[in-house]
Structure formats: structure tokens, C-alpha cells
């Protein structure tokens, strides 16, 4: 859990609480994990492997320690990207109900996820403006 930047700086009790919420998932090369237009129902943490996020024609590779899928949960909207496994991946999944509980009970995680979401929105806007 400490390998995920999102959780760095959290105490053992917080990490234990989060660990109890995560469900393992295995993905195979080429598997579509998220489809643009779908309702967001979970966020994902990459334990091993890599995925490709295709948003607005821009392709971004994420790997071990990264996470994705939080944007639709935070905004309560449809998915805005496709995410595909590039190879075999071990993922940890946090479903929407547990995500909402976690944000409500841990303001530091809520603030961090919001900062990451704002950074990603700005990056997406900049890439669209440049393209």
C-alpha cells in the first residue's frame, strides 16, 4: 500500500482501513477496463502491469503505483476515457460506495484525490488546446 503515492504519509490504522476496502482484480493484455460513456462505479490502483488511458485522442500510460477511474466518481458523471490493459495487470478496486465512505471519513485522502483530479483536468485541457 505504501507504494501508492495516494497513500504515502498515512498511518498504519488508515492503511489497514483502506486495505480492507480494496478488492483484487486481474486484467489480461488488451482488456478494456473502462469505457468512455459508462457510469463510473469504481476506481482502480495498479499493483503491477500498465494500462493506457485514451482521453480526447491523447494516450497516457499508467503503471505500478498509479490509479485511475476517480474522475467519474468525484464528478458523478460518465467516464470520459477508455482504459485498456497493456499487459497482464494486478489491480486493486475500490467500489463507489467504499470510495464515498473513504472520502467522507478521511479529509486528507479526499483533499489529495481532489488535487490529483484538478491536475488531470488541467493536463487534459492543455493537451486538447495544443492538439
C-alpha positions in Angstrom: 0.0 0.0 0.0 2.9 2.4 0.7 3.9 2.1 -3.0 0.9 4.1 -4.0 1.6 7.8 -3.9 -2.0 8.4 -2.9 -1.4 6.6 0.4 2.1 7.9 1.3 2.1 9.6 4.6 -0.9 7.8 6.0 -0.6 5.9 9.3 -0.9 2.2 9.8 -4.5 2.4 11.0 -5.6 4.4 7.9 -3.7 1.9 5.6 -5.4 -1.0 7.3 -8.8 0.6 6.8 -8.2 1.2 3.1 -6.7 -2.2 2.6 -9.9 -3.8 3.9 -11.9 -2.0 1.2 -9.9 -3.0 -1.8 -10.8 -6.0 -4.0 -8.1 -7.7 -6.2 -8.7 -7.8 -10.0 -6.6 -9.4 -12.7 -6.6 -8.0 -16.3 -5.2 -9.5 -19.4 -3.5 -7.7 -22.3 -6.0 -5.7 -24.4 -8.8 -6.0 -21.8 -10.9 -2.8 -21.7 -11.2 -1.9 -18.1 -13.2 1.4 -18.5 -15.2 2.5 -21.5 -15.9 6.1 -22.3 -19.6 6.9 -21.6 -20.1 4.3 -19.0 -21.2 5.2 -15.5 -18.3 5.3 -13.0 -18.7 2.6 -10.4 -15.1 2.1 -9.1 -11.6 3.4 -9.1 -8.5 1.3 -9.7 -5.0 1.1 -8.3 -2.3 -0.6 -10.4 -0.2 -3.1 -8.3 1.6 -4.4 -11.3 1.5 -4.0 -15.1 0.5 -1.0 -17.2 -2.6 0.5 -18.7 -3.3 3.0 -21.4 -5.7 5.8 -20.9 -7.2 7.2 -24.1 -8.8 10.6 -23.4 -9.6 13.0 -26.1 -7.3 11.3 -28.6 -4.4 11.6 -26.2 -2.9 8.3 -24.9 -1.3 8.2 -21.4 0.4 5.2 -19.9 0.0 4.5 -16.3 1.9 1.8 -14.3 2.6 0.4 -10.9 1.6 2.8 -8.1 -0.8 4.8 -10.3 -4.5 5.0 -10.1 -7.4 5.8 -12.4 -11.2 6.0 -12.5 -11.5 8.5 -9.8 -12.7 11.4 -12.1 -16.1 9.9 -12.8 -16.6 9.1 -9.1 -15.7 12.6 -8.0 -17.8 14.3 -10.6 -20.8 11.9 -10.5 -20.6 11.7 -14.3 -20.0 9.3 -17.1 -16.5 8.0 -17.9 -14.6 10.4 -20.2 -11.8 8.0 -21.2 -11.2 4.4 -22.3 -8.7 2.5 -20.3 -7.1 -0.7 -21.6 -4.6 -3.1 -20.1 -1.3 -3.1 -22.0 -0.1 -6.3 -20.4 -1.1 -8.6 -17.5 -2.1 -6.4 -14.6 -2.8 -6.9 -11.0 -5.3 -4.2 -9.9 -6.9 -3.2 -6.6 -10.5 -2.0 -7.0 -12.3 0.5 -4.7 -16.0 0.5 -5.5 -18.1 3.6 -5.5 -19.8 3.1 -2.1 -16.5 2.4 -0.3 -14.9 5.4 -2.2 -17.6 7.7 -0.9 -17.2 6.4 2.6 -13.4 6.8 2.5 -13.7 10.4 1.3 -16.2 11.2 4.0 -14.1 9.8 6.8 -10.6 10.9 5.7 -10.3 14.5 4.7 -6.6 14.2 3.8 -7.3 11.5 1.2 -10.3 13.5 -0.1 -8.1 16.6 -0.5 -5.3 14.6 -2.2 -7.7 12.9 -4.7 -9.2 16.3 -5.5 -5.7 17.8 -6.1 -4.9 14.9 -8.5 -8.2 15.3 -10.3 -7.7 19.0 -10.8 -4.2 18.3 -12.1 -5.6 15.7 -14.6 -8.3 18.1 -15.7 -5.8 20.8 -16.4 -3.5 18.4 -18.2 -6.4 17.2 -20.4 -7.4 20.7 -21.3 -3.8 21.7 -22.1 -3.4 18.7 -24.4 -6.7 19.4 -26.2 -5.7 23.1 -26.7 -2.3 22.0 -28.1 -3.8 19.4 -30.4 
